Amino acid sequence: MAVVQNGGVEVLFKVLRTGNKETISWAAWALGNLAAKCGGKCNFVPPDGLQALLTVLDHDHVEAQKWAARALGHVARSGPTLPPAIAKAGGAAALIRSLQRGEAEVQKWAAWALGLLLSEERDCPETVCPAAGPLRDALAQPDAEVQEHAAAALGLMAVSGPGRAALCSAELNVVAALVTLVGNASTAEAARVRAAAALATIARASPEHAAVVAAAGAVGPVVGLLLGSQQWGTCRVA
């Protein structure tokens, strides 16, 4: 990729560290686009680059925060060594903070990026388990896209043993929150479909997990959604 080969990436990371709020936002946006185009086949992030992106997540400019969260999500799937590096650098914790305290645009991208990171680090309890509670809380946010991306992230968590254990914890009560979202007819259908897909992923794991989902009252809301949904079948959980 010409931008990578000609030193453009180093310039973008320098802007992240030294630019003003507008240039930082554009640099984070551009880095996310580069990572997306890599398609999992390249790692252009320098050793201190992840920390620069994580620092921007705490910037006081909303545009910078949201593009940094988006960039982290794309970076998480741009090379096999990057998800563990992001986790080691505190990326999951930083995205969780953004999910909990950011504005809706930031929360949306934080939930999306967190889902991608969790899907890559699915067997690491230290990364996966702390996200369950904040993602559960995001299901109750008024913004439909925040709900949708949080539900999708929970669905990706449900693929792994540590993730399912966290989601089925009676203390966290995540399954009940997913059921509530599915049954809320005033919620956007895309979010409800994602929540139903997460419940299906949990239930498929074992008879015991299916019993947890059924005990939470999922059957009626999910069937009701299936009967009226135009989107069911277009949504897949990794």
N, C-alpha and C positions, 0 to 999 in steps of 0.2 A: 504494500500500500504506500503510495507516494508520500503522503503526509508523514507517515511513520519513518520512512527511509530518509526523508529530507530534514528531519529534526523538528517538524511541526509539533509533535507531541510534547517535546521538552518545553517549547514556548508556551503551550497551553497550560502545562502544569506550573510553569513560572507565573503565569497570569493568575492562576488559582491562589498562589501564595502572596502575590504583590499587587494585584489589580484593584480597581475600585469595584463597587457592587455591580455595575453594568457589565464590565469586562469579565468579571468572575462568573457571572451568570452565563454569558456567551461561551466562555471556555468550558464550563461544566456541560452545557448543552452540546458543544462540539465533541467533547470526549465521549459522551454517551452515544452519539451517532457513530463515532469511530468504532467503539466497542461493539455496537450492534452489527456493523458491517463485517466485523471479524468472523462472525459465525462460529465462535468457539475454536478458531484455528490460530489465534495469535495472542501473544501477551506483550503489549506495548507499555505496560505500566511500570515506571521506574521504582526502585526500592522505596523512595519516600513519597511516591505518588498517591498511594492509598490514604496515607495520613493527611495529605493535602485535601483530598475529597472529603474525608471525614470531618475535617475542620470546617469546610464550607457548610456542612449540615447544620452547624451551630451559628452560621452567619445571621446577621439581623435582617437580611434582605430575603423576602419570600421566594423571589424568582431564583436566586442563587441556591437556596435550600432545595427547592423542588427539582432543579436540574441536577444537582449533586446526587440526590436520592435516585433519580432516574439513571444517572451514569453508573452508580454503584450496582444497580440491578443488571445493566448490560455488561459491566465488567465481570460480574459474578459468573457469567456464562461465556466469557470470551477466552477462556483457557483453563485447563484442569488444575493448575496450581493456584488459581486466584481465589476460589471460594474459601479454602482453608486460610489463605493469607488475609483475606478480609475479616474472617472470624477472629483470627489471632490478633488483628489490629483493633478489635473492638467494634467491627462494623455492624454486627447484629444489635449490640447495645445502643449504638448511635442511631440506627434506624428506628429502634423501639422508642427512643427519646423523641425523635421527630414525629412518630406516630401518635405519641401521647400529648405533645404540646404544640404541634405545628398547626398552621391553618389547613383548611380542607385540601387545597392543592398540594401541599407538602405531605399531608397524611396519606393522600391517594398514592403518590409515588413511593412513599416510605413503605406502605403495605405491599405494593407491587414488588419493590426491590427485595423486601424481606422474604416474600414468597419464593423468589428465585434463589436467594441465598439459602433458605431453608431446604429447598429441593435438592440443592447440591451438597449440603452439609447434613443430610437427613439422619445420619447415624451418629451424630455428635450431640449428646444430650445437653452439653453446656451451651451450645448454640441454639438448639431447637426449643428446649423446654421453657426458657424465660419469655419466649414470644407469645405463648398461649394466652395468658391473661390480657396483655395489651391488645392483641388481635381480637379477642372476645369483646373487649370494651369498644373497639372500633366498629363492631357490628351494630352498635346502638347509635352511632353518629348519624346526624341528619343527612349528610351528603351521600347520595346513592353510589357514587363511584368509590368512595371510601369503604362503604359496606361491601361492595362487590369485590374489591381487591383484598380486603381483609378476609372475606369468605374464601376467596381463591387461595390465599396463603394458608389458611387453615386446612383446606383440602390437600395442599401439597405437604403440609405437616403430617397429615393422616396416613401418608404412604409409609412412613417409618415407624418402627417399634417405639422409640422414645417419643415421637410426636403423638402417636395414638395414646400412649400412657398419659401424656399431659392433657390431651383433649378429653379423655374419659375420666379424669380426676374429679371425684365428687366435690372436692374443695373448689376447683376452678369453674366447674359447671359449664364448660364450653359447649357441650352437646346441647344442653337446654337452650343456650343462646342461639345456636344455629337453628334449632327447631322453631324458636320464636320468630326468627327472621323469615324462615320459609313460610310460616303461617300468617305473616303480616301482609295482607292484600294491598295495603297502601304503599308498600315498598316496591321499588323498581324491580321488574321481573328478572333482570340480569343478576342482581344481587341474590334474589331468592333461588335462582337456578344454581348459582355457585354454592350457596349454603347447602342446598339439597345434594349437590355432587359431593361435597365434603362429608355429609352424613352417609352417603352411599359408600364412599371409600372406607370410612371407619367400619361400617357394618360388614363389608366384604372380608375384613381381616380374619374374623373368626366368629364362631357362634356366640362366644362371650361378648365380643364387641357388638354384634348384632343385637344382643339382648339389652345392652346399655342404651343403644339408639332407640330400640322399641320402647323401653321403659320410660324414656324421656318424652314419649308421645309423638314420635316423628311420623308414624305411618299415615295418619289422617292428613296432616299438612302437606306431606310429600305427594300423596296421591292426588289431593286437591290441586296442587301445583301442576302435576303431570297432565291432568285432564284439561287444564286451561292454558298451558304454556305453549308458546310458539318457539321457544328457544331450547327446550330440553332436547338433547341429542346433538346439539351443536357445541356443547360444553364438555370438555374432557379434562380429567385430572391426571397429571403426570404420574 
